[in-house]
């Protein structure tokens, strides 16, 4: 801070760059930090690119000590949020409200409860989704339609990931409204964007590691839908779909479900095998990481482990991916553990007692 606030430094010197946001020395000087700094235990927090001095209280609330100007700006912003939520109920004002709220979803922590509990809002978002069903088959979805419905999906993702609204979101079976989008196969950009954003909603659910999420998803067709995208989607869609499968497998209930029948396991193993073959031709470290983690988790199940000894792709046993993984110690460790798990154990006699080596 002494460096940033030094008046002898050039006012245009770049201090912070985050995306397309740049802050110079002059920007920091305008916050009048010199007047509110002292040596008696103040912390500096960054809140939406404002530097805020706060006393060291028990909860270290970064909003304590906001200047009157900043508080006024925040209040104005909040009033706009309320206005846009109200505008979702009207078809005439909905499109702009969707756009503005989707931009603000990361910076308004309680946006999800506000959306869920405001009258007619979730119905309006579902109406946006249902309205484009006719454009799916035959596939006539335009870029404008795709952008608009994806803004609605972004708000549903916000609701799906918030702890206060997640359970109600699942109880209302809202993810099922997205499944028709995951069934689409058109390779055009509007459809790819639609699938990716829909996967993002499911990804936000599984990212929470909540048992109720896995229990819900296992009652739906999400696994075959993800497997189809893993086989034929874009790299980014494949990555998100594989992440969802990985999260389901990491749950004990999910692993048991997939390994319960030969048909389920063989379908998963077949798609993962195809992906490994494709990755050997077109490497992607990010996607390979999720594929390896899925294989490793499958190897925790005794029946799956036995089957993987026969069907694990050779590319995961040799040096095919050595160059791709040279800087990825985590995936290399997972791969080594997978190979170790699949190594033949000692032969046993019928009573289950290990036989001595010959």
Secondary structure, 3 states (H helix, E strand, C coil): CHHHHCCCCCCCCEEEEECCEEEEHHHHHCCCHHHHCCCCCEEEEEECCEEEEEECCCCCCCCCCCCHHHHHHHHHHHHHHHHHHHHCCCCCCHHHHHHHHHHHCCCCCCHHHHHHHCCCHHHHHHHHHHHCHHHCCCCCCCHHHHHHHHHHHHHHHHHHHCCCCHHHHHHCCHHHHHHHHHCCCCCCHHHHHHHHHHHHHHHHHHCCCCHHHHHHHCCCCHHHHHHHHHHHCCHHHHHHHHHHHHHHHHCHHHHHHHCCCHHHHHHHHHHHHHHHHHHHHCCCHHHHHHHHHHHHHHCCCHHHHHHHHHHCCHHHCCCCCCCCCCCCHHHHHHHHHHHHHHCCCCCECCCCCECCCC
